Amino acid sequence: MSLPRLHPALLCGAGPRSQIWREGARGTMQIAILPQIGALFVLVFARVGTLVMLMPGIGERFIFSRARLSLAFFIALVILPVARPSLQIPESLPALCTLLIGELLIGLMIGVCARLVMAALQTAGTIVAQSMGLGFAMTVDPTAGNQNPSIGNFLTMLGITLVLASDLHHIAIAAIHESYRLLPPGGAPDLTDVLTLAIRSTAQGFSLAVQISAPFIVFGLLFNLGLGVLARMMPQLQVFFLAVPASIFGGMLVLLVVIGVMMSVFMNGLGVFLRQFTGG
């Protein structure tokens, strides 16, 4: 941005003009605060962009990267005035790089922990598929790009749909805002806090997976126990040919009955995890 050359007496004053404007090359005037604003935005975008790329519902792989980048850009613009008082731009380049890496690590830490809780659906789907006898039915997971049981992919897609339909991703956006209060900028995060949060997220993810798949664990135990008793009572009966279709049919009936409760438990667990970053 260039302006006509001003008189030197106007440039030597102690007013706000001398603090905002400075003389550039070839007699042009440059805004002195633009580099600071640019550095602030890059630091905010480093944390926000990493979180948005891993956010439940919006950070899925099948959503266009440009859409996620655009959302991260506008969220960073909104959060910039809030985060500006807590961000102190260092004068040296190594200190600035350290601060940038710290912001990336904070965003990556929160995003990965949320993704660990979100993976409870895929873990529960694997347990359900094994209990039903459909562990061999593998399809490509659109959220991760690898092969997983079809039941797990179904639960994952249903969970993403419910996250967006119930506006739970708004809590995730609020968690991005509140992360500057809970984890203020200042270099790399403490390793103890990172490990504690990772262990807690992993434990909560497995706990949710067991709670979601609990009806099928009970169904599998009772069904196999009944088959064992039947095989002892009628040794000439081909139990295997009876067990496979019966387990699939019974498992589908159980899934039809408890699918609402399963997803309700997951949504409550994910909401509790996200609200701990908003202070709720």
N, C-alpha and C positions, 0 to 999 in steps of 0.2 A: 504494500500500500504506500503510495507516495503523495506528498503534498508540496505546494510551492515553498521555496526557501523563505524562512522567517528572519526577522531582524535578530542579531545576536543578543540584543538586550532582552528580548522576550524569552530567549532560551536560557539565559543565566538566572532567571528569577527563581525564587524558592517556592513558587506556587505549584498547584497540581499539574499545570501544563509541563513544567520541567521534569516532573516525575514520570509522566506518562509518555511523553514524546522525547525522542533523541535524534540527533542528526546522523543520518546514514551516509552512504557513499554517494558521490556526485551531487551533493547538496540536497538529497531527499530527506524526508522525515519518516522515521519508523516508530511503531508503537512498542515501547519497551516491555510491556507486560505480556505481549503475545507469546514469547517463548515460555514464560511461566504457566500461562493458561494451557498451552499445548502440552507441557510436561505433566500438568495436573490431570488433563483429560486422558493422557496415555496411561497414567498410573491407575486412574479409576476404571478405564476400559480394560486394563489387564485383569483386575479382579472380577468385574462384572461380566466380561466376555467369557472368561473361564467358567463362571457359574452358570451362565445361560447355556453354554454348550453342553453342560451336564445336568441341567435342570430337569426334574421329572415332568413329563408331558411335552415340554417345548424342546428340550435338548435331545430328542430322539433322532436316530440316524436317518429315518425316512423323511424327516422334515428338511426342506431345502436349506443349505448352508447360508445362502444369501438372506433368507428370512430370519435365521437365527442371528446373523451378524447385524442385520438392520435393527432387530429388537434390542440386541446388546448395545448398539450405538445410541439409540434413543433413551434406553434406561440409564446409560452412563451420562448422557446430557442432563437428565433429570436429577441424578444423584450428585452430580458435580458440585452444585452450590452447598449441599449438605456435607460432603466429604472434604471440601476445601479447608475448613478450619483445622481439621486433624491431619492434613497433609502438609508437611514442611519440605519444600524442595531443597535438597542439599546442593551446595555449590560445586562439589567435585563430581566428576563423572563416575568413578567407582562407587561412591556412596549412592548415586542415583540408580545405577545398575543393581546394587544390592536391594534398594527399596523396591525396584520394579520386580525383581525375582521374588521378594517376599510377598508382594501383592499377588503374583501368579500362584505361589504356593498356597496362600490362604484361599483363593478361589478354587484351586484344585482340591484342596483338603475338604472343603464344605461340599463341593460338587460330587466328589467320589463317595463321601459318606452318604449323601442322599441317594446316590446310585446303588450303594450296597443295600440300603433299605428297600429300594425299588426292586432289586433282584430277588426279594422274598417271593414274588409271584412265580418267577421261573423255578425257584427251588421247590415251592409248593406244587407246581405243575409236574415236576419230575417225580415227586413222591406220589402224587395222585395217579400219574400214568403207570408207575410201577405197581401200585395197589390194584389198578384195574386190569393189568396185563397188556397195556398199550405202550410200554416203554420202548418198543421197537418202532413205533410210528413216529418217525422224525420228519420235521419240516424245517425250512429255513426261517429263522427268527428275523423279522424285519427290523427290529430294534438293535440287534447286535451283529447280524450278518452271518452267524454260525448256525449249525443245526441243533435243534432242541426238540424235546417231545411236543407233539401237537397240542396237548392239553396245556402245557406251559406257555406256548405262544398265544393260545386263546386267552388265558388268564392275563397275560401281559398286555395284550391289545385291549382287553376289557378294562384293565386297571388304568391304562393311559386315557382311554375314553372317559372314564369316570373322573379322573383327575381334572381334565379339561372341562367336563360338563358341570362339575361341582365347584369350579373356580378355586380349586386347591393350589393351582399354579400362582394365584395371587398371593398366597401366603409365602410361596417360594420367592416371589419378587420382593415382598416385604422383608423376608430374611436377608436378601441382598442388601437392602437399606440398613437394617439393624446390625449387619455384620461389622460396620464401621464403629459401632458402639461397643460390641462385644469383643471384636478383634481389631483394635485400632492399628493403623499403619505404623511401621517402625522397624522394618527389616524382616528377617525370617521368623516365622512363628516358633514358639517353644516346642521342642521335640516331645516333651512329656505330654503336653496338651494334645498334640497331633495324634500320638499313640493312644491316648485315653479316648479321644473321640472316635478313632478308627475301630478300636475294640468294642466300644459301646454300640457303634452303628452295626458292626458285624453281628454282635450278640442279639441286637434288636431285630435284624433281618432274619436270622435263623429262628428266633422266637416267633416272629410273625409267620414264617413259613410253616412251622410246626402247628401253630394255632389254626392257620387256614386249612391245612391238610389233615387236621385231627379226625374229622369224620371218616376219612378214607383210610387212615391208619387203623381205626377201630373196625371198619368194614373189612379190611384185608385180613386182620387177625381172626375175626369171627368166621369169615368165609373159608380161610385155609384150615381153621380148626374143624369146621363142619365137614370139609372135604376129607380131612384125615380120619374123622370118625366114620364117614361114609365108606372110605376105602377099607377100613378095618372090618366094617360090618358086611360089605359086599366086595370081596377081593376080585371077583370076576368082572366087575364093572370097570370100564375104561374111564377113570376119573379125569384124566387129562383132557379128553375130548369133550367132557361135560363141563369142566372147570373154565376153560377159556371163554366160550360164549356167555356162560352164566356170569362170570366176573365182569365182563364188558357190559352186559345188560344191567346187572345190578349196580355197577359203578356209575353208569349213565343216569340211572334213576336217582341215586344219591346225589350226584352232581346237580341234577335238575332241582332237587329239593333244597340243597344247602348253598347254592351259588350266591344267593343274595346275602346270606350271613357271612360267607367267606369274604366277599368284596367289602362288606361293611367293616369287618375286622381289619382288613388291610387299609382302608381309607382312614379309619381312626388311628391306626398305628403310624401311618405316614404323616397325618396331620399333627400328631403329638411330637413326632421327631422334628418337623419343620417349625413348629411353634416354639421350640426351645431356643431357636435363634432369634425369634421376635420378642422374647420375654413374656410370651403368653402362657 
